Amino acid sequence: MNQLFNEARKAIIEADQDQVKIVVEKALAEGIAAAELLEQGFVPGISEIGEKFENEEIFLPELVMSSDAMKLAADLCNKAVSGGEIVSKGVVVLGTVKGDIHDIGKSIVESFLSASGFTVHDLGRDVSSQAFVDKAIDVNANVIATSALLTTTMKAQADLEKLLVEKSLKDKIKTIVGGAPVSQAWADKIGADGYAEDAGGAARLLTELIG
Ligand code: B1M
């Protein structure tokens, strides 16, 4: 099994989309959970790429190619997860905030929440606060879950809290926040109902809040 996780990690580092497909197929055939494959195989790959980028060992084109391979991995794993039979524990509207196009972590969160039995409406990336609120009203959501990867876009999570207060929705719709620069202190500061460090944590947090 470790061998397969290593192959997954390498597929991301080498930005090899064909290999991503092969690894996902092999893992599912061997009965490995898609969420486990993501967390223990693909995520370490993109994290390693992130470090190489920060250390200037690779540059933006390589980063983009590995990101595309990672996006494919997350999408394939999400499809595998949503194929199962699920009794909904609650309705979640999920997305990456306005101005931010990082969606790999958000897609992994989607995978974990779906696998944990939540109905997830994924609005994608670069989503405005108004769009989050409109969708939440539309689908009668219990929670709006937002991801922010840039220190400059975290502010959009605070704007969402303000909008919910303005519309008197704060006690009807809960909010959770996440993303690399986000913390519990930030969640407390802006008045979000919860913060999770990773996708597994987001699923546990939602189970506590509404599950
Ligand atoms: Co960009 N980027 N990027 N990037 N990128 C970072 C975030 C950065 C730290 C890299 C760096 O310079 N060191 C830096 C941010 C600096 C800062 O703000 N402090 C950065 C920058 C600067 C930029 C650009 C401005 C670069 C440029 O153009 N000069 C630009 C911004 C574009 C924009 O958004 N407007 C940009 C662009 C890109 C790519 C398009 C090339 C690509 C994104 C592709 C995509 O997402 N489709 C990209 C990538 C891949 C990264 C790094 C390398 C990796 C991010 C990632 O996917 N990580 C990143 C550096 C790094 O993190 N080491 C970096 C893997 C993913 C699984 O982790 O997203 O953290 P993460 O998600 C985790 C947790 O955070 C958590 O669970 C997930 C899984 O466990 N989580 C949640 C996430 N959301 C959650 C929500 C929750 C709960 C938990 O509840 C709701």
py3Dmol code that shows the C-alpha trace and the ligand (Angstrom):
import py3Dmol

protein = """\
ATOM      1  CA  MET A   1       0.000   0.000   0.000  1.00  0.00           C
ATOM      2  CA  ASN A   2       2.900   2.371   0.821  1.00  0.00           C
ATOM      3  CA  GLN A   3       4.220   1.697  -2.656  1.00  0.00           C
ATOM      4  CA  LEU A   4       0.971   3.014  -4.162  1.00  0.00           C
ATOM      5  CA  PHE A   5       1.027   6.153  -2.006  1.00  0.00           C
ATOM      6  CA  ASN A   6       4.579   6.716  -3.202  1.00  0.00           C
ATOM      7  CA  GLU A   7       3.487   6.294  -6.833  1.00  0.00           C
ATOM      8  CA  ALA A   8       0.729   8.859  -6.215  1.00  0.00           C
ATOM      9  CA  ARG A   9       3.236  11.305  -4.709  1.00  0.00           C
ATOM     10  CA  LYS A  10       5.568  10.840  -7.694  1.00  0.00           C
ATOM     11  CA  ALA A  11       2.758  11.307 -10.224  1.00  0.00           C
ATOM     12  CA  ILE A  12       2.138  14.800  -8.810  1.00  0.00           C
ATOM     13  CA  ILE A  13       5.817  15.713  -8.630  1.00  0.00           C
ATOM     14  CA  GLU A  14       6.294  14.579 -12.237  1.00  0.00           C
ATOM     15  CA  ALA A  15       2.992  16.249 -13.274  1.00  0.00           C
ATOM     16  CA  ASP A  16       2.021  12.982 -14.958  1.00  0.00           C
ATOM     17  CA  GLN A  17      -1.764  12.995 -15.463  1.00  0.00           C
ATOM     18  CA  ASP A  18      -1.808   9.531 -17.103  1.00  0.00           C
ATOM     19  CA  GLN A  19      -0.031   8.118 -14.073  1.00  0.00           C
ATOM     20  CA  VAL A  20      -2.535   9.881 -11.777  1.00  0.00           C
ATOM     21  CA  LYS A  21      -5.372   8.018 -13.524  1.00  0.00           C
ATOM     22  CA  ILE A  22      -3.524   4.687 -13.301  1.00  0.00           C
ATOM     23  CA  VAL A  23      -2.775   5.119  -9.584  1.00  0.00           C
ATOM     24  CA  VAL A  24      -6.391   6.042  -8.782  1.00  0.00           C
ATOM     25  CA  GLU A  25      -7.682   3.010 -10.700  1.00  0.00           C
ATOM     26  CA  LYS A  26      -5.182   0.682  -8.999  1.00  0.00           C
ATOM     27  CA  ALA A  27      -5.968   2.041  -5.541  1.00  0.00           C
ATOM     28  CA  LEU A  28      -9.728   1.724  -5.966  1.00  0.00           C
ATOM     29  CA  ALA A  29      -9.298  -1.833  -7.325  1.00  0.00           C
ATOM     30  CA  GLU A  30      -7.262  -2.677  -4.201  1.00  0.00           C
ATOM     31  CA  GLY A  31     -10.003  -1.248  -1.968  1.00  0.00           C
ATOM     32  CA  ILE A  32      -8.040   1.777  -0.746  1.00  0.00           C
ATOM     33  CA  ALA A  33     -10.370   4.637   0.240  1.00  0.00           C
ATOM     34  CA  ALA A  34     -10.160   7.617  -2.129  1.00  0.00           C
ATOM     35  CA  ALA A  35      -9.799  10.024   0.815  1.00  0.00           C
ATOM     36  CA  GLU A  36      -6.865   8.012   2.187  1.00  0.00           C
ATOM     37  CA  LEU A  37      -5.154   7.971  -1.217  1.00  0.00           C
ATOM     38  CA  LEU A  38      -5.517  11.748  -1.426  1.00  0.00           C
ATOM     39  CA  GLU A  39      -4.189  12.505   2.059  1.00  0.00           C
ATOM     40  CA  GLN A  40      -1.346   9.975   2.119  1.00  0.00           C
ATOM     41  CA  GLY A  41      -0.330   9.925  -1.546  1.00  0.00           C
ATOM     42  CA  PHE A  42      -1.297  12.931  -3.629  1.00  0.00           C
ATOM     43  CA  VAL A  43      -1.224  15.677  -0.953  1.00  0.00           C
ATOM     44  CA  PRO A  44       2.393  14.928   0.106  1.00  0.00           C
ATOM     45  CA  GLY A  45       3.263  15.260  -3.617  1.00  0.00           C
ATOM     46  CA  ILE A  46       1.771  18.745  -4.005  1.00  0.00           C
ATOM     47  CA  SER A  47       3.224  19.789  -0.625  1.00  0.00           C
ATOM     48  CA  GLU A  48       6.688  18.786  -1.839  1.00  0.00           C
ATOM     49  CA  ILE A  49       6.109  20.787  -5.037  1.00  0.00           C
ATOM     50  CA  GLY A  50       5.018  23.771  -2.900  1.00  0.00           C
ATOM     51  CA  GLU A  51       8.294  23.594  -0.948  1.00  0.00           C
ATOM     52  CA  LYS A  52      10.352  23.349  -4.150  1.00  0.00           C
ATOM     53  CA  PHE A  53       8.523  26.426  -5.481  1.00  0.00           C
ATOM     54  CA  GLU A  54       9.172  28.349  -2.281  1.00  0.00           C
ATOM     55  CA  ASN A  55      12.889  27.382  -2.440  1.00  0.00           C
ATOM     56  CA  GLU A  56      13.014  28.433  -6.109  1.00  0.00           C
ATOM     57  CA  GLU A  57      14.017  24.903  -7.170  1.00  0.00           C
ATOM     58  CA  ILE A  58      11.105  24.969  -9.637  1.00  0.00           C
ATOM     59  CA  PHE A  59       9.186  27.848 -11.232  1.00  0.00           C
ATOM     60  CA  LEU A  60       5.579  28.772 -12.023  1.00  0.00           C
ATOM     61  CA  PRO A  61       5.141  26.572 -15.163  1.00  0.00           C
ATOM     62  CA  GLU A  62       6.156  23.411 -13.244  1.00  0.00           C
ATOM     63  CA  LEU A  63       3.967  24.459 -10.326  1.00  0.00           C
ATOM     64  CA  VAL A  64       0.981  24.923 -12.652  1.00  0.00           C
ATOM     65  CA  MET A  65       1.531  21.512 -14.320  1.00  0.00           C
ATOM     66  CA  SER A  66       1.760  19.719 -10.970  1.00  0.00           C
ATOM     67  CA  SER A  67      -1.312  21.646  -9.778  1.00  0.00           C
ATOM     68  CA  ASP A  68      -3.252  20.429 -12.828  1.00  0.00           C
ATOM     69  CA  ALA A  69      -2.246  16.838 -12.056  1.00  0.00           C
ATOM     70  CA  MET A  70      -3.297  17.378  -8.417  1.00  0.00           C
ATOM     71  CA  LYS A  71      -6.626  18.868  -9.510  1.00  0.00           C
ATOM     72  CA  LEU A  72      -7.261  15.776 -11.648  1.00  0.00           C
ATOM     73  CA  ALA A  73      -6.381  13.526  -8.683  1.00  0.00           C
ATOM     74  CA  ALA A  74      -8.806  15.418  -6.416  1.00  0.00           C
ATOM     75  CA  ASP A  75     -11.575  15.299  -9.062  1.00  0.00           C
ATOM     76  CA  LEU A  76     -11.161  11.555  -9.665  1.00  0.00           C
ATOM     77  CA  CYS A  77     -11.140  10.833  -5.933  1.00  0.00           C
ATOM     78  CA  ASN A  78     -14.212  13.028  -5.434  1.00  0.00           C
ATOM     79  CA  LYS A  79     -16.074  11.081  -8.123  1.00  0.00           C
ATOM     80  CA  ALA A  80     -15.166   7.805  -6.436  1.00  0.00           C
ATOM     81  CA  VAL A  81     -16.439   9.120  -3.096  1.00  0.00           C
ATOM     82  CA  SER A  82     -19.733  10.493  -4.406  1.00  0.00           C
ATOM     83  CA  GLY A  83     -20.554   7.107  -6.015  1.00  0.00           C
ATOM     84  CA  GLY A  84     -21.366   5.643  -2.597  1.00  0.00           C
ATOM     85  CA  GLU A  85     -24.745   5.527  -0.890  1.00  0.00           C
ATOM     86  CA  ILE A  86     -25.063   8.438   1.509  1.00  0.00           C
ATOM     87  CA  VAL A  87     -27.689   9.535   4.046  1.00  0.00           C
ATOM     88  CA  SER A  88     -27.197  13.286   4.332  1.00  0.00           C
ATOM     89  CA  LYS A  89     -26.058  14.622   7.717  1.00  0.00           C
ATOM     90  CA  GLY A  90     -26.541  18.220   6.601  1.00  0.00           C
ATOM     91  CA  VAL A  91     -26.182  20.648   3.715  1.00  0.00           C
ATOM     92  CA  VAL A  92     -22.963  22.558   3.122  1.00  0.00           C
ATOM     93  CA  VAL A  93     -22.138  25.301   0.615  1.00  0.00           C
ATOM     94  CA  LEU A  94     -18.409  25.211  -0.069  1.00  0.00           C
ATOM     95  CA  GLY A  95     -15.993  27.328  -2.087  1.00  0.00           C
ATOM     96  CA  THR A  96     -12.785  29.307  -2.306  1.00  0.00           C
ATOM     97  CA  VAL A  97     -13.299  33.003  -1.575  1.00  0.00           C
ATOM     98  CA  LYS A  98     -13.356  35.945  -4.003  1.00  0.00           C
ATOM     99  CA  GLY A  99     -10.011  36.781  -5.603  1.00  0.00           C
ATOM    100  CA  ASP A 100      -8.530  33.368  -4.829  1.00  0.00           C
ATOM    101  CA  ILE A 101      -8.142  30.632  -7.437  1.00  0.00           C
ATOM    102  CA  HIS A 102      -6.477  27.989  -5.205  1.00  0.00           C
ATOM    103  CA  ASP A 103      -8.952  25.110  -5.183  1.00  0.00           C
ATOM    104  CA  ILE A 104      -6.983  21.922  -4.568  1.00  0.00           C
ATOM    105  CA  GLY A 105      -7.404  21.968  -0.778  1.00  0.00           C
ATOM    106  CA  LYS A 106     -11.047  22.967  -1.138  1.00  0.00           C
ATOM    107  CA  SER A 107     -11.650  19.992  -3.467  1.00  0.00           C
ATOM    108  CA  ILE A 108     -10.087  17.661  -0.890  1.00  0.00           C
ATOM    109  CA  VAL A 109     -12.363  19.141   1.774  1.00  0.00           C
ATOM    110  CA  GLU A 110     -15.291  18.396  -0.552  1.00  0.00           C
ATOM    111  CA  SER A 111     -14.127  14.808  -0.842  1.00  0.00           C
ATOM    112  CA  PHE A 112     -13.925  14.332   2.939  1.00  0.00           C
ATOM    113  CA  LEU A 113     -17.267  16.031   3.621  1.00  0.00           C
ATOM    114  CA  SER A 114     -19.049  13.950   0.965  1.00  0.00           C
ATOM    115  CA  ALA A 115     -17.423  10.790   2.313  1.00  0.00           C
ATOM    116  CA  SER A 116     -18.600  11.755   5.820  1.00  0.00           C
ATOM    117  CA  GLY A 117     -22.212  12.001   4.678  1.00  0.00           C
ATOM    118  CA  PHE A 118     -22.776  15.719   4.067  1.00  0.00           C
ATOM    119  CA  THR A 119     -24.509  17.063   0.950  1.00  0.00           C
ATOM    120  CA  VAL A 120     -21.978  19.464  -0.517  1.00  0.00           C
ATOM    121  CA  HIS A 121     -22.696  22.229  -3.020  1.00  0.00           C
ATOM    122  CA  ASP A 122     -19.268  23.195  -4.333  1.00  0.00           C
ATOM    123  CA  LEU A 123     -19.324  26.679  -5.890  1.00  0.00           C
ATOM    124  CA  GLY A 124     -15.706  26.381  -7.051  1.00  0.00           C
ATOM    125  CA  ARG A 125     -13.223  29.203  -6.671  1.00  0.00           C
ATOM    126  CA  ASP A 126     -13.231  33.007  -6.751  1.00  0.00           C
ATOM    127  CA  VAL A 127     -16.698  33.011  -5.144  1.00  0.00           C
ATOM    128  CA  SER A 128     -18.200  36.266  -3.829  1.00  0.00           C
ATOM    129  CA  SER A 129     -19.769  36.488  -0.359  1.00  0.00           C
ATOM    130  CA  GLN A 130     -23.093  37.329  -1.989  1.00  0.00           C
ATOM    131  CA  ALA A 131     -22.917  34.155  -4.138  1.00  0.00           C
ATOM    132  CA  PHE A 132     -22.223  32.039  -1.028  1.00  0.00           C
ATOM    133  CA  VAL A 133     -25.224  33.540   0.766  1.00  0.00           C
ATOM    134  CA  ASP A 134     -27.564  33.286  -2.245  1.00  0.00           C
ATOM    135  CA  LYS A 135     -26.724  29.610  -2.726  1.00  0.00           C
ATOM    136  CA  ALA A 136     -27.052  28.880   1.001  1.00  0.00           C
ATOM    137  CA  ILE A 137     -30.567  30.383   0.996  1.00  0.00           C
ATOM    138  CA  ASP A 138     -31.432  28.546  -2.220  1.00  0.00           C
ATOM    139  CA  VAL A 139     -30.463  25.090  -0.921  1.00  0.00           C
ATOM    140  CA  ASN A 140     -31.377  25.734   2.722  1.00  0.00           C
ATOM    141  CA  ALA A 141     -27.800  25.119   3.815  1.00  0.00           C
ATOM    142  CA  ASN A 142     -26.776  24.507   7.414  1.00  0.00           C
ATOM    143  CA  VAL A 143     -23.224  25.700   6.841  1.00  0.00           C
ATOM    144  CA  ILE A 144     -21.126  27.873   4.525  1.00  0.00           C
ATOM    145  CA  ALA A 145     -17.549  26.549   4.376  1.00  0.00           C
ATOM    146  CA  THR A 146     -14.873  28.787   2.864  1.00  0.00           C
ATOM    147  CA  SER A 147     -11.278  28.227   1.889  1.00  0.00           C
ATOM    148  CA  ALA A 148      -8.674  31.011   1.517  1.00  0.00           C
ATOM    149  CA  LEU A 149      -5.045  30.409   0.535  1.00  0.00           C
ATOM    150  CA  LEU A 150      -3.744  33.958   0.317  1.00  0.00           C
ATOM    151  CA  THR A 151      -3.228  36.374   3.185  1.00  0.00           C
ATOM    152  CA  THR A 152      -4.835  38.989   0.915  1.00  0.00           C
ATOM    153  CA  THR A 153      -8.037  36.966   0.342  1.00  0.00           C
ATOM    154  CA  MET A 154      -8.643  35.868   3.963  1.00  0.00           C
ATOM    155  CA  LYS A 155     -10.431  39.203   4.433  1.00  0.00           C
ATOM    156  CA  ALA A 156     -13.263  37.864   2.241  1.00  0.00           C
ATOM    157  CA  GLN A 157     -14.092  35.410   5.070  1.00  0.00           C
ATOM    158  CA  ALA A 158     -14.583  38.409   7.392  1.00  0.00           C
ATOM    159  CA  ASP A 159     -16.760  40.098   4.740  1.00  0.00           C
ATOM    160  CA  LEU A 160     -18.968  36.997   4.588  1.00  0.00           C
ATOM    161  CA  GLU A 161     -19.531  37.173   8.368  1.00  0.00           C
ATOM    162  CA  LYS A 162     -20.556  40.851   8.039  1.00  0.00           C
ATOM    163  CA  LEU A 163     -22.967  40.040   5.208  1.00  0.00           C
ATOM    164  CA  LEU A 164     -24.609  37.256   7.237  1.00  0.00           C
ATOM    165  CA  VAL A 165     -25.056  39.633  10.182  1.00  0.00           C
ATOM    166  CA  GLU A 166     -26.479  42.359   7.902  1.00  0.00           C
ATOM    167  CA  LYS A 167     -29.008  39.881   6.489  1.00  0.00           C
ATOM    168  CA  SER A 168     -29.896  38.530   9.962  1.00  0.00           C
ATOM    169  CA  LEU A 169     -28.764  35.054   8.887  1.00  0.00           C
ATOM    170  CA  LYS A 170     -25.928  34.568  11.367  1.00  0.00           C
ATOM    171  CA  ASP A 171     -27.960  32.373  13.741  1.00  0.00           C
ATOM    172  CA  LYS A 172     -29.475  30.335  10.864  1.00  0.00           C
ATOM    173  CA  ILE A 173     -26.354  29.534   8.842  1.00  0.00           C
ATOM    174  CA  LYS A 174     -23.107  28.461  10.494  1.00  0.00           C
ATOM    175  CA  THR A 175     -19.706  29.181   8.972  1.00  0.00           C
ATOM    176  CA  ILE A 176     -16.420  27.320   8.986  1.00  0.00           C
ATOM    177  CA  VAL A 177     -13.126  28.568   7.610  1.00  0.00           C
ATOM    178  CA  GLY A 178      -9.877  26.961   6.472  1.00  0.00           C
ATOM    179  CA  GLY A 179      -6.836  27.298   4.237  1.00  0.00           C
ATOM    180  CA  ALA A 180      -3.098  27.533   4.864  1.00  0.00           C
ATOM    181  CA  PRO A 181      -2.948  31.114   6.269  1.00  0.00           C
ATOM    182  CA  VAL A 182      -6.165  30.710   8.304  1.00  0.00           C
ATOM    183  CA  SER A 183      -6.153  29.855  12.020  1.00  0.00           C
ATOM    184  CA  GLN A 184      -8.436  29.395  15.008  1.00  0.00           C
ATOM    185  CA  ALA A 185      -7.452  32.902  16.142  1.00  0.00           C
ATOM    186  CA  TRP A 186      -8.647  34.291  12.790  1.00  0.00           C
ATOM    187  CA  ALA A 187     -11.928  32.371  13.020  1.00  0.00           C
ATOM    188  CA  ASP A 188     -12.484  33.765  16.540  1.00  0.00           C
ATOM    189  CA  LYS A 189     -11.608  37.285  15.426  1.00  0.00           C
ATOM    190  CA  ILE A 190     -14.093  37.370  12.537  1.00  0.00           C
ATOM    191  CA  GLY A 191     -16.853  35.439  14.343  1.00  0.00           C
ATOM    192  CA  ALA A 192     -16.820  32.224  12.284  1.00  0.00           C
ATOM    193  CA  ASP A 193     -18.335  29.187  14.005  1.00  0.00           C
ATOM    194  CA  GLY A 194     -15.298  27.008  13.449  1.00  0.00           C
ATOM    195  CA  TYR A 195     -11.872  26.463  11.962  1.00  0.00           C
ATOM    196  CA  ALA A 196     -10.281  23.247  10.715  1.00  0.00           C
ATOM    197  CA  GLU A 197      -6.656  22.737   9.828  1.00  0.00           C
ATOM    198  CA  ASP A 198      -7.232  19.984   7.279  1.00  0.00           C
ATOM    199  CA  ALA A 199      -9.942  18.164   5.362  1.00  0.00           C
ATOM    200  CA  GLY A 200     -10.364  15.426   7.978  1.00  0.00           C
ATOM    201  CA  GLY A 201     -10.663  18.149  10.638  1.00  0.00           C
ATOM    202  CA  ALA A 202     -13.349  19.916   8.582  1.00  0.00           C
ATOM    203  CA  ALA A 203     -15.431  16.715   8.482  1.00  0.00           C
ATOM    204  CA  ARG A 204     -15.053  16.212  12.254  1.00  0.00           C
ATOM    205  CA  LEU A 205     -15.878  19.852  12.956  1.00  0.00           C
ATOM    206  CA  LEU A 206     -19.042  19.731  10.855  1.00  0.00           C
ATOM    207  CA  THR A 207     -20.111  16.517  12.540  1.00  0.00           C
ATOM    208  CA  GLU A 208     -19.777  18.357  15.890  1.00  0.00           C
ATOM    209  CA  LEU A 209     -21.577  21.456  14.617  1.00  0.00           C
ATOM    210  CA  ILE A 210     -24.488  19.844  12.741  1.00  0.00           C
ATOM    211  CA  GLY A 211     -23.958  16.139  12.184  1.00  0.00           C
TER     212      GLY A 211
END
"""
ligand_1 = """\
91
B1M
Co -0.217 29.754 -5.164
N 0.398 30.590 -3.488
N -0.362 31.513 -5.987
N -0.741 28.776 -6.727
N 0.264 28.195 -4.235
C 0.604 29.715 -2.332
C -0.639 29.643 -1.458
C 1.850 30.424 -1.626
C 1.946 30.144 -0.114
C 3.149 30.035 -2.394
C 4.349 30.831 -1.976
O 4.661 31.819 -2.590
N 5.034 30.449 -0.938
C 1.567 31.941 -1.953
C 0.677 32.685 -0.954
C 1.442 33.687 -0.143
C 0.547 34.366 0.845
O -0.498 34.852 0.586
N 1.033 34.411 2.056
C 0.920 31.806 -3.323
C 0.884 32.836 -4.302
C 1.620 34.121 -3.917
C 0.230 32.689 -5.542
C 0.119 33.721 -6.671
C -0.113 35.181 -6.237
C 1.407 33.525 -7.531
C 1.600 34.474 -8.663
O 0.795 34.551 -9.550
N 2.696 35.188 -8.552
C -1.094 33.183 -7.483
C -2.424 33.707 -6.887
C -3.589 33.458 -7.772
C -4.900 33.800 -7.075
O -5.428 32.996 -6.327
N -5.433 34.978 -7.316
C -0.947 31.718 -7.205
C -1.309 30.729 -8.120
C -1.149 29.370 -7.902
C -1.398 28.299 -8.965
C -2.549 28.655 -9.931
C -0.130 28.124 -9.757
C -1.615 27.031 -8.065
C -3.101 26.806 -7.659
C -3.804 25.790 -8.539
C -5.122 25.387 -7.970
O -5.403 25.442 -6.775
N -5.991 24.936 -8.859
C -0.860 27.426 -6.808
C -0.404 26.492 -5.842
C -0.553 25.032 -6.192
C 0.173 26.910 -4.606
C 0.853 26.042 -3.512
C 2.200 25.598 -4.029
C 0.098 24.808 -3.079
C -1.346 25.057 -2.632
C -1.997 23.710 -2.505
O -2.770 23.312 -3.372
N -1.630 22.961 -1.452
C 0.949 27.061 -2.300
C 2.203 26.873 -1.453
C 1.997 25.896 -0.333
O 0.895 25.713 0.179
N 3.067 25.287 0.088
C 0.731 28.366 -2.958
C -2.093 21.589 -1.235
C -3.472 21.615 -0.577
C -3.905 20.181 -0.321
O -3.294 22.272 0.659
O -4.724 24.247 -0.057
O -3.489 24.262 2.160
P -4.206 23.507 1.112
O -5.485 22.778 1.757
C -5.410 21.996 2.948
C -5.618 22.831 4.233
O -5.227 24.182 4.106
C -7.051 22.635 4.546
O -7.337 21.319 4.090
C -6.626 21.078 2.873
C -6.295 19.593 2.752
O -5.998 18.992 3.965
N -8.082 23.512 3.991
C -9.264 23.636 4.639
C -8.135 24.221 2.845
N -9.313 24.803 2.727
C -10.044 24.462 3.805
C -11.350 24.796 4.190
C -11.825 24.281 5.403
C -11.030 23.484 6.212
C -9.751 23.130 5.846
O -13.042 24.533 5.857
C -13.926 25.248 5.068
"""
view = py3Dmol.view(width=600, height=400)
view.addModel(protein, "pdb")
view.setStyle({"model": 0}, {"cartoon": {"style": "trace"}})
view.addModel(ligand_1, "xyz")
view.setStyle({"model": 1}, {"stick": {}})
view.zoomTo()
view.show()
